[in-house]
């Protein structure tokens, strides 16, 4: 296993004790998140050529299903592989699962992405493809949530032959930015701030908060332990994990900012979707209460009328249907496995 080299956000703040990034604390907190996973959890750093980087990868079910097409999970902004821990047991009912920390996030290398949106997108695509080759994966069921959905879509445009099924959960960056904003469209601005500007502010505040970060996170996300099935006695660990994965230099976060304008992708997927291989099946999963509206998924379904496109809306939840309504999510997952195994 390659060793992780931390990329500090500020050497000065770390020196005076304000930036308290600690790989040891991150590892301990991560173990708590995976404590309830029934299968054998394997973690590793997968080396790639781009920037001599390492992609942190967590895998379950490789020994159980050595020859089956695996799930590969790409997380969202400010996230990481650990936040998928409560879904792993359901995934490995069918096949192996690999959850990666995207380049620039979590425990993966903090690669200095280009400030050019097209190049930054290509760098993320390259990192996924080099990771796939290093892992010796022929085909995969690619799952992307939020920003991970955008990256999954961009990857599919270039490498559809490597994907058996594309699963997009609340994907960011698919719809176009509105051409005009009327004065009465105040909810649009409020939702934009809440879902795309606010997360970046939160991540910056996490780093600025230093020794007070965990208290800040508790106040912002009081239900986080419950949602991730962490007992109250271990609640501190998930806040510690949240802090530690975002405490390093935010190169992935900066790349996300490069790709977007006013919360919308500069090069939205819906304008490129016709370039996607028509034989690639796509499943969209949305939360009913989310601002990532399902209308985009249904529009793509119409655009790809001769292809398999399934759009699902999970009622009563927002941006994380796979966490907040696991039973409904698992039903959709079972349906996808039936399609894949046909």
N, C-alpha and C positions, 0 to 999 in steps of 0.2 A: 504493500500500500504506500502510495506517495504521501509525504508529510505535508500538512497544510502550513503555509506561511501567511501569517496574518498581515493584512494591509490596513494599518491604522488610519482612522479618519483624521486624527491630529496627534502627532507625536508629542507636542507640547502639552495638550490636555491629558494625554495618557501619562506623561511624566509627572504632572502635578496631581494625578489621581482622579481627575474629573471624568476622563474617558476611561471607563473601567472594563473594557473588553478583556475577556479571559476565555481562551479556548477550553481550558479545563472546566470552567463553569458551564460553558455551552454544551460540552459533551455530557456532563452530569444531568443537565436539564433535559437534553434530548432523550436520554435513557428513560426518564420518567414518562415522556410522551409515548414511547414505544413499549412501555412495561406491560400493557394489556394485549398486545398483538400476540395471537396464538402461534403463528408460524415463526420459523427461524428468521431473524432479521440480520441481514448482512449489509454492512456499510463499507464503502471504499471510495478512494479518490481515483477517478478514471482520467488518465493523462490525454490531452489533445494537443495538436500541433499549434493551434491558434494562440499566439503569445506564450507558448509553453505552459499552458494553463492546466488546471485540474477541475473536473466536474465531480462534485460530491454526489454520490449515488447511494440510495437505500433500496435494497431488494428483498423481496419475500417470495417464496414459492418456487425458486429455481430448481431445488432438488425434487420437489413434488411433481413439477411439470417441466422436465428438461427439454422437451421438444415442441411445446406449444407456443404459439405466437403470444408474446407478452404485452401487457399494458405498459405504457410509458407515460408518466405524468409530468406536466409542466405547470408549475404554480403561478400565482398572480403577483402583483406588485407588493413588495415588502414581505412576501411569503417565503416558504421553503418546504422541503420534503416532509419535515416533521408535522406540519399541520394536516397531513393526509393520513396520519397514523390510525385514526379511528375508522378509516375506510378499508384498510388493508385486508382484514379478515374476509370481507365480502369479495374483494377482488380475487383473492387466492382460492376461492371456491371453484374458479373456472380456469385460471392460468397464472403464470408468474406476473409480478408487478415490479416495476422500477420507477421510483420517484427521484427526480434529480433536483438539485439546487441549480437554477439557471445561472449561467455565467454572469458574474457581477452581484450575485445574491447569496445569502445563507453562508454555507461553508465552502462554496466554490470560489475560484480565483477571482480577484477584483480586476478584471481585464479593462484597460482604458479604451472604451469604445470611441468610434469616430463621432464627430459632431455633425456629420452628414447623415440625414435620416436613412437614405437608401443604403449607405455603407454599413451603418449601425445594424439595420435589419439583416443585411447579408452576413454580418459577423455572428449574429445569434443563430442564423440558419446554419452557417459553417460549423459552429460549435456543436449543434445537435447532430449534424451529419458525421463529424469526426468522432463524437461520442458513440454513435451507433456502430460505426466501423470498428472502433476499439472494443466494444462490447460483443462484436460478432453477431449482431442481430440482423437477420435477413429482412423480416417484416415485423411490424408492430401495430398495435392499436394505440394511436396517439391521442392523448387526452390533454386538453389545455383549458385552464381556468383564467378568466380575466385577461391580463397581459399574456399569460401562457397560451390563451386561445388565439391571440393575434399571432404569436410566434409559431404556434402549431399550423395556423392557416398559411403563413408565409413559407414555412418549411414544405407544406403540402404542395404549394405551387411549383416548387423546384424539384421535389423528390417524392412525388405521389406513388411511385412504384414501390417505395419502401413501407407504405402504409396500407394496412388491411381495412381499417375503419378509422374515421376521424371523429372524435367526440369533443364538442365545443361547449363548455359550461360557462354561461354568462360571459361570452367572449367580448373583450374590449376591442375597439378599433375596426369594427365591421361596417357601421353605418357612417354616412357622410355628415360633415358639419353643416348645420342649417345655414342657408345662404343669407337669410335675414332674421334678425331677432326683434320681434315686435315688443313694445312696452308691456303688454299684458302677459308675456311669457316669462313671468317671474319664477314660477316653479322650475323651469328649465335651468335657470341660473342657480337656483338653490340646489337642485339635484346634481348639477355639474360640480358645484363646490363640494358637496357631500361625498361624491363618489370618486372624483379624480383629483381635484385640487387638495381637498382635505387630507387624503391619505399621504400625499407627499409632504404636507405640512406636519402631519403626525410623525412621520419617519424622521424629519428634521428635528422636531421637538424631542423625540426619543434620544437622539444623540446629544442634543444641547442639555438635556435634563441631567445627564451624568448619574450621580449617586441617587438622584430622586426619580429616575426613569421608571422604576418598578411601581412606585406610588402613583405616578402619572398614568401609567398603563392600567392600573387597577381602577382608577377613576374613569378612564375612557372606555374600558372594556370589562365591566364588572362581571359579565356572564361568560367570559372566555373559558375559565376552567370547566364550567358545567357543559358548555357546548362541545368541548373536546374530551369529555368524560374523565376529567382529572379530579380526584377526591379533594375536598376542602383542605385536608392536611398537607397536600402537595401543591396547592394552588400557586405558591410562590415560584415554582419551577417553570410554569408556562409563561409567566411574566418575565422571568429571567431569560428564558429561551427567546422570547419576542425581542427583548432588548439586545441580546448577544448577536442574533443573526442580522441585526440592522445597525450594529455599532461600528462596523468597519467602514472603510471608504465606500461611499454609495455609487459605485460606477454603473451598476445595473439600473438604479433609480435615475441617474443622469441620462442614461440611454433612453429610458422610457420618456423622459421629458423631451429629448431630442426628437422622438417619433411623433409626439403629439402637439396639437395646437388648440388651445381652449378646451382641452379634455378630449378632443377627437383626433383620430389618426390623420396625419398629413397625407397618407396614401391608403385610404380605407379599403378593406378587403372586398366590399361589395362591388367596387368598380373594377375589380380584377377577378371576380369569382368565375367568370366565363372562361378564364384561362385554365381553370382547374380541370384535371382529368375527369371526364364525365362518368367513368366507371368507379370512382372513389365514393363509397358510401359515407354520408355525414349524419351525425346525430347532434342536434342542438338541445341543450337543457338550460332553461331559464327559471328564475324565481319570479313568481307572480308580482311581488312588490318591488322588484328591482327597476332601476332606470335603464338597464341594458334591455331594452324592450324586445319582446319576442317577435315583434312585427318585422324586424330585420331577418330573422330566421325564416319566417313565412314568405317573405319576399324572395329570399334565395331559393326556397323550395319551388316557387313559381318559375324562377329563372332557370332552374335545373329540373324541369318537369319530367325529363326522361331519365333522370338519375334518382338514386335512393337518397332522400333527404327526410329525416324524421325530426319534427319539432315538438318538444315537450315543455310544458309549463307547470312547474311545481307550485301548488297553491299555498298561500300563507307565509311565504318566505321571501327573502331578498337575494343578496348577491352570492350567498353560499348554500345553495340547495343541497349539495352533497354532504354538508355538515348539519344543517338545521332540519332537514327532513330525510334522514338516511333511509328509512323504509321505502319511501317513494323513489328515491334515487336508486336503491337496490333493485326495485322492480324494473326500472329502465335499463339498468346494467344487465339484468338477466335477459331482457329482450335483445340487447345488443349482442350478447354471447350466442344467442340462437341464430341471429343473422350471420355472425362470423363463422359459425360452425356448419352452416348449410353447404 
